[in-house]
């Protein structure tokens, strides 16, 4: 967005809207990561292994 619409990007950053968007995106990624790890745990992997598998 910064490259294509720099004025809109700055406006969103100054208004706090960009931070809200980033927070929502971060929560979504954490949720997906947790779901994937849970799937590996159900398959019998230990937590450390499940988290490492998910990183690659």
Steps between C-alpha positions, in 0.01 A plus 500: 500500500788734577625472141161523327309745721745684726258775606235247607767301682615805698141597579427150632822498703428839658139416582588171671307304240819337372586371848151355539538325164841361600365381835214316329738343249736396782213336689395312186853367444531393864164325475600311186836406655322364808253301292777341294703415810192345659460281192855369537447443872194288422717294264730419792782750458630676809450877521859594414502282190155620394608864528821435305313319222262794471787745453617328182 
